[in-house]
Amino acid sequence: MDVGADTLQKALQINLDLRWYGTIAEIGAGQEVARWFFRAGGAAGTVAKSMSAYDMAVSDAVYGKADRYVSKGRLQAMLDHEYQLNLDRLDEARGDDTAFFAFADTVVARSYRGGNECHGWMGVKFQSHPHDEASQIVLHVRMLDSEAAQQQEALGIVGVNLLHAAFFRHHEPEQVVESLLDQLTTGRIEIDMIELKGIEFRSVDNRLMALKLVQVGLSGAAMFGPDREVLQPSEVLRKKAILVERGSFRPPTVVNIDMLEAAREKFAADPAVAGREILMLTELTMANLRAGGDVVDRRDFLARVDLLAACGLTVLISDYLAYHRLAAYLSWRTDGRIGVVMGVPSLLGLFEESHHAELPGGILESFGRLFKNGLRLFVYPMLRDGEIVTVDSVSVAGELQPLYDYLAGRGSFVGLDNYKPDYLSILSRDVLRRIAADDQAWEAMVPPEVCALIRKRGFFGHQREAAR
């Protein structure tokens, strides 16, 4: 089956199903989604109107002024406007038999000059039944093909996949996510944000949908705000100075928070950070979430994310186990300084050569990628056999000590001497054990917000107060 065959079949299935009728509005990269429906035949049964508004003045006249034309706000204005027009114009005449929809995208594909970011927003607002309340799916896409024509083709396929999934798979949200890449590969399209809302998706937790994007390889990362909303990473990271702490956060402890605060104090003193907004991230890797298996425990995942949100922290889920891959992901999305917060044990892990075996150049290539662009590691001390180990007293394998000394000498490591000594003996696994054993000593080892939420929700085996 050629690339377009299944996409044509999807478009034809929609065209032949007379329930759905609506508008396809596209800005940028041509009318690539609408084209599939006209190619399939029978589009008169589906498409009430297709349109483009390339000129900014025309776009503003139709949808209102926008600071950024390729943005979620512009997409929402398009969806709302076109959907309401369908109701106003057609509901009385055919509303008893028709479920109306509006599809829209606003994208920037590769220009003839090249070098620009190729991405966009795409969404559908639809009724699943006549006279139903609206439901909506919105996503952010990045086109990875090198040629504009290929990007346009990929965009059209994703659009058909989205409409088909919205109409025929809305009752299975995970299938919606999985079907978006039908007839494509992750080398052509990345989808790093998805949001489902409205009556059909009232029970959907969009954080689980974002996690699914990373699980199935549609994106290397997903991001959630302290308000539990799914964020589009590029927009959040843009132009900011980034400070990121990787951990299990099972649960977040006072040590995790102290590490970030101590690092922030040092980070803010860097002249390269002056005048920049500092974004502090807490990162969970897919490897950590899988915990050695293939399946992610969703309740455990949501517990950790909820607890980090209670601390007012933004959460990054990534499939970038190697630190240099995390650094590359962040540096591609901001021109600000990047700092990585870790404890001495993680620093020692970086100097395990086996951890860099996937690169031809091994540890040297890994460190070359990690420390370019002035990235620094902010290192929290650890307690070992009653002694405090810091970046100044740590030792690595003998043959790697010169490399360690070189990196330390160039300022790649920043020792966090502004830590709270009483916290050094606190370990997450000990806190977890105490929670399950109903040893109340754990309560002083976590932030008050974390303690309250664990007690209220019964996380990590804690017996809820009401159940006692």
N, C-alpha and C positions, 0 to 999 in steps of 0.2 A: 504493500500500500504506500503510495507516495505521500509526501509531507502534507499536502493539502486535502487528501481524500477524506480523512476522518473529520477535519474541520468543516468541509463542505457538507458532510452528513449531519453534523451538529446544526449547522446553519439551516439546512433543509428541514430537519426535524422541528426546529423552532418555527420556520415559515409555514409548515403544514399544520401546526397546532394553532388554531384560531383563538385560543384563550388570550394570548399576549399580543399587545399592540402598543407601539410607542415610538419614541424619538431616539435617534442616534446622533449625538453632537460631538464633534471632534475638533480639537485645536492642535495643530502641529502634526507632522509626519503623514499627512494625507488622510483620506477617509478610508483607512485600512480595515476597520471593523465593518462598516457599512458595506464595503465592497464584497465581502464574503456572502452576505445575504442576497445581494443582487446577482452574484455569480451562481448561487445555488438554485435560484428560480423561486417563484412564488413569494417574493419579498413584499408584494402588496398586502399580503395578509398579516405582515409583522410590522413593517416600517411605515409609520404615519408621516415621518419627516426625517430627512438626514441633512445635516448642515455642518459647515465649518465657518469659523469667524477668525481668520488669520490676522487681519488688521486690528491693532490694539484699540483703535477708536471704535471700530465696529463691535469688537468684543465688549468694550466698556458700555457701549450703548445698549447692548442686549442684556448683559449680566451685571452691570454696575462696575465701578472702578475697582482696581486691585493693585496692591503694592507689588505683588509677584504673580505672574500669569501662569507659571507652572507651580501650583501650590494646592494644598488641600482645601484652602478657603475658596479658591477659584473653582475647583471641581465641585464643591458643595453648592456654590451659587448656580452653576450650570445644571446640576441635578435638580435642585429645588425649582428653578425657573421652568425647565422643560417639563418636569413632571406635573407641575401645577397647570401649565398651559394645556396639557392633554386632558386633565380633569375639566378645566373650564370649557374647552372647546368640544369635547367628545362624550363626557359622562352622561349627559342627558340623552344623547342619541343612541349610545351603544354600551353604556355602563353596566347594564344588567347581565351582559354576556362577555364582557371584556375585562381582563386584568391589565391595567395600564403600567407602562414602565418608561423610564428615561435612562439611557446609557450615555455616559460622557467620559471623555478623556482630554487631558491637557498635557502635552508632552513636548520635549525638545529632543529630536533625533540628531544624529551627527550632521553638522553643517558642512558646506563645501570646503571650508577652511580647516575643519577638523579640530581636535583638541578639547572640545567642549564636553561637559558632563551630559550623558545621554540618559535621560530619566523622565518620569512623568507620573501623573496621578490618573487613576481610572476607577470608575464606579458605576453601579447600577442601583437605581431606586425603583422599587417595583411592588405591585400587589401580587400576592400569590393566589388570590381568588377575587372575583368581581366585588366591588364595594369594600374591599378589605383595607385595613390600615397599611401604610407603607412599611416595607422593610428595605434594608440598604446594605450593600457590600462596597467597601472602598479599599483600594490597595495602592501601594506605591511600587513602581517597577523601575528597574534599571536595565537598559538594553546593552548587551555586551558584544554584539556583532560589530565587526570593524567597518562594514559598509552600511550606508543609510538605507539602501533598498532592503537589505536583510533585516535591519532593525524594524523597518516598517512592516515587513511580513510577519515578524515575530510578534509585534504589537497587535496586529490584526488577529492572530491566532489566540493570543491571551484574551483578547476582548470577546471572541466567540466562546472560548472556554468559560469565561466569567458569566456571560449571559446564559449559557446552557446550564451551568451549575446552579445559578440563581433560580432558574425556572424549574429544573427537574431534580435538583439535589439539595434544596434549601433545608429539608428536614434532616439532613445528615451533614452538619457543618464541616466535619473533618473530611468528608468526601469532596466538599467544595474546594478546600485547600489542595487536596491531592490531585484534583482534576485540572488545576490551573495550568499545569505544564504539559498537558497532553499534546503530543506531536512536536514538542520542543525538548531542549536539554537545558541543564543548569549553566551550560557554557554560553547560552544565548540570552537568557532572561534571569534576572534576580528579582525576587519579590520580598522586600524587607519589612513590610508593614501591611497588615490586613485588619480591618475593623468591620464587624458585623453588628448591626443594630436594627431595632424595629420589632414588630410583633412576632415575626417568625424566629427571631434570634434572642428573645427576651431571657432565655435561660443560658445563653452562651457567655462564657468568660473569655474575653478576647485575649487574655494572657495565655490561655491554653492554645488558642489559634495561632498566636505568634510563636509559641514554643513549637507547634506543629510545623511551621515554616522552616525552622532550623532543623528539626528532626528529619524532614524529608529532603533537605538540601536545597530548598528554594532560596534560602538566605543563610549567610554565615553567622548572623547575629540578630537579636531582637531586643527591644528596649521598653521598659515600663517606668512610668513616673511614680512619685510618692502618692499620687491620687489614684493609682492602680490603672491609669489609662495607658494604652499602648501608644508608643511614640515612634515617629519616623527618625531613625538614628542620624541621618545626614543633616536634617534640619536642627536637631538638638545639639549636635557636636560642632556645627559650623562656627568657625572663628573663636571657639572657646579654648581655654587652657584646661587640659583634662588630667584629672588625678583618679586613678583606678586601683581598687583593691580587689584581688582575687581571693576567694575563700569558699568554704562550704556553707558558712553562715547557718549552721544547724545545731543550735540557733545562733543568731548574732550575739556576741558577748560585749562586755565593756571594753575588752581588749581590741576588738574590731573597730569600735568607735574611736578609741584612743589612738589607734594606728592612723586612722584617717585624719583626725584633728591635729595630731602631731606633725603628720606629713604636710597638711595644708599650711600650717604655720611656716614651715621651711620653704614650701613650694611658692607661697605668696611673696617671699623675700627675694626670689629669683628675678633679676631685672627683665628677663624675657617674658615674665608673666605680668609685669606691671601694666595696668590698664585693661587687662583681659578679665572677662568673667570666668571664674573657676567653676568647673562642673566636676563634682565628685561622684564617681561611679562605683558600685559594688558589682563584681562580675562572678557569675556562676557559669562554669563550663559544662558542656553536655557530658563530658567524661565524668565529671563529678556527679551530675544528676543521674546518670545511669548507674553509677557506683559499681562498675565492673560487669554489669549485665547489659541487656539490650533494651530493657523497658524502663521508662521514667515513671516513678511513683508520683502521680499527679497531686495527690493530697499533700505529700511531702514537699513537692515543688511549690505549690501555692502557699503552704505554711511559711516556707522560707521567704518567699516574695512578699507576703503580707507583713511579716515581721520586719523586713528591711524597709517597707513602705511606712510602717509605724514609726520608724526612726527618721523619716523624712528623706530617705535615700532613693536615688534613681538606680534601677537594676538593669544590667546588661547580661543577656544570655548569649553565649557564644560557642561556636564549634572550633575555636582556635586554642587548642591545648598548648601549642608552642607559643611562648611569649612574643617571639618575633612576628608571628602572624597576627596577634592581637595588636601589636604596635603598628604594623602595616595597615590594618583595618582603620585604626584611629587616625593615623597620620594622613591617610587618603581623604579624610573627611574634615580635617581642621588644619589650619596653618599655625595653630598655637602650640605651646610647649606641652609635652606629655610626660607625666610622671607615673610610675608604677609603684604601688605600696606593697611591701611584703615583709615577712619575718625572716630572721636568719635561716631557719630551716629551708625556706623556699629558695633563698639565695644559694645555699649549699646545693640544693637540687639542680640549680642552673649549671653548676660546675660538674655535674655528672655527664660525662661524654656520651653515654648511652642515650641520653635524652635528646641528642641532636643527630642521631644516626640517619634520619630521613633526608638530610641535606648532604650533597656531595662534599661540601667543604667542612662538614661537621661543626664542631663548636665554634670555630673561627668564623665560618660563614653565618652561623646563627647569631653570634654576638655582633658581627658587622651589620646585620640587618636590624638587630634590636636597638643598638645604641646610636644609630645615625639620627640626624635631626635633633641632636642634643637631648635625647631621652635620658632620664635619670631614674635610678631605683632608690626609693626611700625605704630604708631598712630598719625595722623595729627589732630591738635586742631580744634574746631568749635566755631562759634560765636553764643551765645544765649542770647537774651535780652540785647545786648550790652556788655556782659561779655564773655571773652575767657575761654572755657572749655578745659582742657587738661587731660591727663591720671592721673595727680596728683590731680586734683580737681573734677573729675567725681565721681558720686555716683550711686550705683545700689541698687536693692531691699535689704532691711535690712538683710534678712536671707542669701543673697548671698554676702554681703560685705566682710565677712571673706575669702570667696573663692577668691574674687577679690584681696584682700590685699595679700593673699598668692601668687597668680600668679604674682602680681606686685613685691613682695619681691624677688621672684626667678628670676626676670629679663625677664619674658615672654612678658612684654610690654615695648616698647621703645618709649618714647615721642619724637616727632619731634619738638624740640624747634628751629630748624634752618629753619623755615617756613617764608614766606613773609606775614606780617600782612595785607597788602592791599588786599590780595586775599581771606581773610576769608569770605567776604560778597558775593562772587560770587557763584551762584548755577546754575547747568546745566539747570534746568527747567526754570529759569529766562532767561538764554541765549536763550533757545529754543523759549520762548515767544517773546523775542525781535527780533529774526530773522524773525519769521512769521509776526510780526507787522511792519517790515522794520524800526525798531529803531536801528540806526547804533551804539548805545552804545555797542552792543554785540561784535563788532569787536575787542575791546581792551580786551575782556574777554576770548579770545581763542588765541592759538599760531598763528603767522603769516601764517604758512603753512595751518592751518585749515581754517583761514579766506579766504585765496586765493581760496582754493578748494571749499568751500561753495559758494562763489560768482560765481566761474566759472561754477559749476555743478548744481547750484540751489537746494542744499540740504535743507531739513527741511522747505520747503515752501518759501525759499528765491527767490525773483524775479531776474533772471539772468540779468546781466548788458546789454546783447545784446537785451533782451526782453523789456527793459525800453524805 
